[in-house]
């Protein structure tokens, strides 16, 4: 078997979803998957720009990460590019399920896809379209709120990587709006509402602070990160909403992606201790949020497809998708319906309403994007030093890194050019407990700033770090303040969760969106159990293939 935490192989597992849960000729995705009998995948209004935009970006990231293309990448780009109008903005078309309109959060998602293509592929057309979009946004009246603030991150990156000055000016306007005019965050870092949009904005504001030497802005975003970290679990269960006033709580993969994105942005300001948080989140709830089987979705042979509804092959097509609302131990945390205001007209009610939502596929491209973010920053060469930030597999032109957790506390580095090797000391170990050898001979490694650094080594050398891998149990409680709480016993081996055991948690609870109590999946029973890692240590790991590449550094 392969090493358990090869990020490239994990990312490739999303290819099935990206190629199957879509019309491959048009790039028309399926936002909704309903837990009906049979299960239904349904086209919805996010399938015009939101999900195709995310999917197009993710395809570019996966191609550069793994060296392997996703067959539907051209279709995703055709869909979104066909919706850029003369004003430079991207509009939903007028259809039975959508109104002709422009939403700023969708401009942010399309902007990220264009940016990935412009930087990753040096695509001139993508860069020109990106410039048109940014200039058009700069000419529109700014709109307050967390969703328009999602523009900040791609705008800052467009300025940093492509030198688009208008992007910087617009990001600066949005900064004033988000921090002073219509604050998204309280001074202590707290915030109500949707976590995904706010953390994406916070990641952008952090990068803007880094690039403009704004220490106060960075410190503010650091407080935001600490607040959401305190409301999450150490293994990466990040709530979809803060301050929700009912009994349901779920982890949206989009939120987990932006939790990782914000943490990475903060490490770039010198807060490298957050790599420990990133490592735990990636090893655990990010990897566990991927759909590994569709068997939990009912299937009925012979059930017909309809204009907006797919019933054939849904079980197979969802493999590689990511959870919309996971619990700590199931792919779905609770049964909930879409609200009536979701749909364009009452005539659409039979298609969308009174059906349990199994997956929302804005999250499915977010999982592999989060893997790319971790992969891109896992190991980096800075001057004459290779910094191993995440103790996972990564191949660079300068060196190949192999991590062996949870089998043993060992990281091996095969050196290709003269370097010093700096290994981040995991949070459960002391620097003095990390031993380093070069070609089997012990060397004195210097501890500094959370890293243990070897003397200079040479091409062909093998550097091995060893450290203890303690096992421990932790009691974790999740839930919204003032409402039902749910307890778990979590068994750790180093940074890896080996088992999540629920307590006697309630099987029903109240959702403010539903008239009657809803079924909950915080106990032993539920769809698609997570953390089935009992047999993980039964064999010896065999290293999986790696794509040797530095970048391009898209994010």
RALINMO-V337656 format. One line per field, one symbol per residue. ss: DSSP state (A for helix, B for strand, O for the rest). phi: phi as a letter, one per 30 degrees, with the letter a starting at -180 (. if undefined). burial: # if it has 24 or more other ideal C-beta (glycine too) atoms within 12 Angstrom, else .. Layout:
BEGIN
ss = ???
phi = ???
burial = ???
END
This chain:
BEGIN
ss = OBOOOOAAAAAAOOAAAAAAOBBOOOOBBOOBBBOOOOOBBBOOAAAOOAAAAAAAAAAAAAAAAAOOOOOOAAAAAAAAAOOBOOOOOBOBOOOOOOOOBOOAAAAAAAAAAAAAAAAAOOOAAAAAAAAAAAAAAAOOOOOOOOOAAAAAAAAAAAAAAAOOAAAAAAAAAAAAAAAAAOOOOOOOOOOOBBAAAAAAAAAAAAAAAAAOOOAAAAAAAAAAAAAAAAAOOOOOOOBOBBOOOOOOOOBOAAAAAAAAAAAAAAAOOOOOOAAAAAAAAAAAAAAAOBOOOOOOOOOOOOOOOOOOBBOOOAAAAOOOOBOOBBOOOBOBOBOOOOOAAAOOOAAAAAAAOOOOBBBBOAAAAAAAAAAAAAAAAABBBBOOBBBBOOOOOBBOOOBBBBBOOOOOOBBBBBBOOOBBBBBBOOOOOOAAAOBBBBOOBBBOOBBBOOBBBOOOBOOOOBBBBBOOOOBBBBBBBBOOOOOOOBBBBBBBBOOBBBBBBBOOOOOBBOOOOOOOOBBBOOOOOOOOBOOOOOOOOOOOOBOOOOOOOOOOOOO
phi = .dedbdddddddddeeddcccadddciddbdcbcdcbddbcbdbdddcbdddddddeddddddddcibdcdceedddeddddcdcddicccdddbdcbcdaccdddddddeddddeddddchdddddddddedddddddcddcdjddddddddddddddddcidddddddddddddddccdbedbdedjdacjddedddddddddddddddchcdddddddddeddddddcccdcjdcddbchdcaccbbcdeeddededddddedddcjcdddddddeddddcdddddddcbcddcdbbejdddbeccccdideddddjdbddbdcdbbdbcacacdddddcdbeddeddccibddcbbcdddddddddddedddcdbbcbicbcccdcdbdaccedaccbcbdcdadbbcbcdcbeaccccdddddbceddccbbbhicebdcccaiibccdddbbejdccbcbadbdcacbcbbckdeibecbcbccccbiccdcabcdddddcbaccdcbdcecdcbccdcldhechdcecdcdbcdceddbcdadadddb
burial = ..#####################...##########.#############################...#.######.###.##...#####....##...####################....##.######.###...#..##################.#.###.######.###...###...###.###################.....#############.##############.########################.######################.#.##.#........####.###.######################...##....#..###.###########################...############.###################..###########.#..#####....#.#....#####..#...#######.#....#.#.###...#.#################..##..###.##...######..######.#..#....#.##.##.#...###
END
